[in-house]
Every structure is written in C-alpha cells, then in structure tokens.
Amino acid sequence: MIWILRSIVPAVWLFVTFSPAHGQSYGEELNLGVAAYRDSHYEEAIQHFKKATELDSSKPIAHLYLATAYVNQYIPGVESDDNKLLAQQAIEQYQIVLNSEAVGDSRINSAKGIAYLYLNMKNWDDARKYYQMASDLSPNDAEPPYSMGVIDWTQCYQRRMEARARLEMRPDEHLSSKKPEQKKVCDELQAKNWSIIEDGISKFDKAIHLRPNYDDAMAYMNLMYRERADLECDDLAARSRDLQTADDWVDKALAAKKVKAEKANGPK
C-alpha cells in the first residue's frame, strides 16, 4: 500500500540571483535550470543543474536541485533499468548534500528524498534509516514517523497475508492456536512481526501527537491494531480489545477527515 503515501520530495524552488562576469557561470546555469524546471522542461533542467555542479561542486543547492529534477523523472513502481538509474542518480546527489556542510531544510529534504526513493524501491531498511535521520533533524515533523509506521505495517501485512494464503484461510477467519497448522504459523508470525507491530503503533502515535488531525496516521493505526489482533491466537479477550481499538481509530479518522473537509469548504 505504499502508493498511498504522499510524496515528500521538496517542491519549492527559489531563484538565486547572481551577476556573472562572463560565459555560462554557476549562477547562470542554476537560474536556467530553475527556469526550465518551472516550464516543465525537466531534461533541460537536469542538464543545467549538472553543469552548475560541475562549475562549482562545493555549493549544495545545485546538488539538491539536480536530485529533485531526477526524482521528478522517476516513476514509482517501474522496474526498468533507466528508472532505477534515475533513482540512484538522485540518491547520489542527495547524499552529496548530506555529506556537505549544508544545514536546515537542505539536509532535511535530502534525507526525506533518499528515504522516499528507497521506500518506493521497497528497500525498507534504508528507507527507515533515512526517515529516522529526517526525524532526528526535524523532531516536530509528523511525516517521518508516519512513513516509518507505514513501512512497519507493509512488512507485517505482506508476511501475514502470504501465510494466510498458504493456509487457504477465509478473509474473516482469524489464526487460532486450536488448529495445529495455524498455531505453527501464528508462532512464526509473532516472532517476526510482533516487535514491528509495536514499533508501528509507537510511530503512528508519535505522528498523531505531532499532528492531532492526522487522519492518514489514524487510518493506519486501525490497520496496525488489526495486524496485532490476528496474532492474538491464544487470547480471545486481547484480540477483542485490539479489534475494538481498531474500530475506535476508524471513527477518529473519519471525524478528522470531516473536520478537514469542513475547514476546506468553509468561509474563504
């Protein structure tokens, strides 16, 4: 379900003014790249940003703009070599920014940019690593913990659904310790998924604490509690509590969406 994630790739472009003395200077190339990007001429923008980095590799902003231009060309989910190359080229440019003395938004956006690409490439460990870096750089930003929670849920959900499919279980059927074949699978899933489920709940809780109306995080909190409920194979009462908590989060998500819609449609 990664596709529902909102892109966090930086989209704000600032003109940097220079007074070049001769030729195509760093400043000229940077401004030409920004102009081309704004006109949706992305290949042209990439060429200008690349030239700017060649003329002065010490300035992080050109590397950040080049990375973002590559990301704009990247298509999530497409496994072609050309598409993978775009992702790798973007990661390399973002990493240059992170390895530089850049501070503030440049570092945060670079960490988020790398995490976003690894997320779409299903490289969960590296995606989590860079979202954690972004969270450390910007502790009040709700999106990195939310994204890490989504990664946790995706890993748990995929494993559990694959296991259920092998057992030919109905969608409304819970794993049960009373059935030997299901007991074995439940024990295996608990060993693999339980700590990840708990981490995901913690990450969504943090995201909602930072953004109280975060309806997407609330919706995923519901899904995460349902993951946990299906692994409560020996404790029917615990399973019931988890399902009730999941239902409560559905209600909270709907209420938050309603408030958001009312604000959007309210007086201008």
Residue pairs with C-beta under 8 A, 6 or more apart in sequence:
1 150
1 153
1 154
1 157
2 76
2 119
2 120
2 122
2 150
2 154
3 76
3 77
4 216
5 119
5 147
5 150
6 143
6 216
7 116
8 112
8 113
8 115
8 116
8 143
8 147
9 68
9 71
9 72
9 109
9 112
9 113
9 116
10 64
10 68
10 105
10 109
10 112
10 113
11 68
13 34
13 37
13 38
13 65
14 34
15 31
15 34
16 27
16 30
16 31
16 34
16 61
17 27
17 31
18 25
18 26
18 27
18 28
18 30
18 31
19 27
20 27
20 28
24 51
24 55
25 55
26 52
26 55
26 56
26 59
26 62
29 48
29 49
29 51
29 52
29 55
29 62
30 48
30 49
30 52
30 61
30 62
30 65
32 48
33 44
33 45
33 46
33 47
33 48
33 49
33 52
33 62
33 65
33 66
33 69
34 45
34 65
36 42
36 44
36 45
36 48
37 45
37 65
37 69
37 72
42 69
42 72
42 73
43 73
45 65
45 69
46 66
46 69
46 70
46 73
49 62
49 65
49 66
49 69
50 66
52 59
52 62
52 65
52 66
53 62
53 63
53 66
53 93
56 62
57 63
57 96
58 100
60 96
60 97
60 100
60 101
60 102
60 106
61 106
63 93
63 94
63 96
63 97
63 100
64 93
64 94
64 97
64 102
64 106
64 109
64 110
66 93
67 89
67 90
67 91
67 92
67 93
67 94
67 97
67 110
67 113
68 90
68 113
70 86
70 87
70 89
70 90
70 93
71 86
71 87
71 90
71 113
71 116
71 117
73 86
74 83
74 86
74 87
74 90
74 117
74 120
75 83
76 120
77 120
84 121
87 117
87 120
87 121
90 113
90 117
91 114
91 117
91 118
94 110
94 111
94 113
94 114
95 110
95 114
97 106
97 107
97 110
98 107
98 110
98 111
98 114
98 133
102 110
107 137
108 134
108 137
108 138
108 141
111 130
111 131
111 133
111 134
111 137
112 130
112 131
112 134
112 143
112 144
114 126
114 130
115 126
115 127
115 128
115 129
115 130
115 131
115 133
115 134
115 144
115 147
116 127
118 124
118 126
118 127
118 130
119 127
119 131
119 147
119 151
124 151
124 154
124 155
127 147
127 151
128 148
128 151
131 144
131 145
131 147
131 148
131 151
132 144
132 148
134 141
134 143
134 144
135 141
135 144
135 145
135 148
138 144
140 210
141 210
142 206
142 207
142 208
142 210
142 211
142 214
142 217
143 207
145 203
145 204
145 206
145 207
145 210
146 203
146 204
146 207
146 214
146 216
146 217
146 220
148 199
148 200
148 203
149 199
149 200
149 201
149 203
149 204
149 207
149 217
149 220
149 224
150 220
152 196
152 197
152 199
152 200
152 203
152 224
153 200
153 220
153 223
153 224
153 227
155 193
155 196
156 193
156 196
156 197
156 200
156 224
156 227
157 223
157 227
159 189
159 192
159 193
160 189
160 193
160 227
160 230
160 231
163 185
163 188
163 189
164 175
166 185
167 181
167 182
167 185
169 175
169 182
174 229
174 230
174 233
174 239
175 182
175 185
175 186
175 189
175 230
175 231
175 233
176 182
176 183
176 186
176 233
177 183
177 186
177 233
177 234
182 233
183 233
186 231
186 233
189 231
190 231
190 233
193 227
193 231
194 228
194 231
197 224
197 227
197 228
197 231
200 220
200 224
200 227
201 221
201 224
201 225
201 228
204 217
204 218
204 220
204 221
204 224
205 221
207 214
207 217
208 214
208 217
208 218
208 221
211 217
213 256
213 259
213 260
214 256
215 253
215 254
215 256
215 257
215 260
216 253
218 249
218 252
218 253
218 256
219 249
219 250
219 253
221 246
221 249
222 246
222 247
222 249
222 250
222 253
223 246
225 242
225 243
225 245
225 246
225 249
226 242
226 243
226 246
228 242
229 239
229 242
229 243
229 246
230 239
232 238
232 239
232 242
